[in-house]
């Protein structure tokens, strides 16, 4: 094991701080609990092409709308014991219409985001023909207004990930997974330095902003049929200004695309949809769908690194944030830390007295001595 041998490394030990913000899972489904297709369809309503906005060749009614099918094709994989299969038009057993789609409306909408909050929507995705151009295979997060019985369509009201056939595999930098934010019109020149989009439209964009060199990079579907694999698609929704929304899209937990400052209203979401509801040209599987809310960390007074302790590590955080702690906001922060020094997180004043807290110069010397001590002991070990 590599050991700490430097003063800098020792300071890292002193300043390790982990946010106290905890993710709240608002919804999660791995589809393993459904014993049969009817039970699944009781929870996830089949809507097929009847609510997709597409009526051509749509001969079914809502009562027998085509549905994704429970599948155990990956039972050897403990992460995918039972998943959802979305059929292509050709060779679809048991259905005469390939426009398979299911919907679930959450009982409570997601919270309105504050600055620092995150809403995370993710699922696992497996397309069986990564060598082909993208087909309509995606999952959505959106909002249903129960008062007006309308699926709202304002800016930011729909977030989608997967694949769509508005772009071929060779356009916009190559064969990548795709994402859409309703109301976002991508510029022809990519703002983050990724491959330029082939068309400017309020449609799906390639998740490939951060590919490197000649490598296909994050978000790549591959180039061969044998490149079939499960991939996790994820978006983190946030706001940096309390008005517009920002999006970070990940493929297999690697940042692949950013879309920033969309709209002028913060949105809530309460609808999950799986499948496009429109005919695809190849099968795809979905699994492990999840919606999480991560509120901004609410730290105790004096706990400036949000690690649950009011100690010397918080002084380091204050000095990193404020160049002057003798006046203004820096002095206010320092006094809050000094007053609460040594308290259990959230205990308020009443722990160690102010007199027991060393002044800044003395504290720095003590921290230097501590750092040298840690480094020396680890070096000797």
Secondary structure, DSSP 4 states (H G I P E B T S, - for coil): -----SHHHHHHHHT-------EEEEEEE-STT--SHHHHHHHSEE-GGGGSS--TT----GGG----EEE-TTTTSGGGSSEEEE--STT-TT-S-----EEEE-SSPPPPP-TT-EEEEEEEEEES-TTSPP-SEEEEEE-EETTTTEE--STTSEEEEEE-TTS-TTSTTSSB-EEEETT----SS-TTSSPPPSS-SSS-EES-TT--TTS--TTB--SSGGG---EEEEEEEE-SSSSSEEEEEEETTEEEEEEEEE-SS-----EEEES-SS--SS-EEEEEEEEEEEPPP-PPTT-TT-SSB-SHHHHHHHHHH-S--SSHHHHHHHHHHHHHTTPBTT--S-SS-GGGSPPHHHHHHHHHHHHHHHHHHHHH-
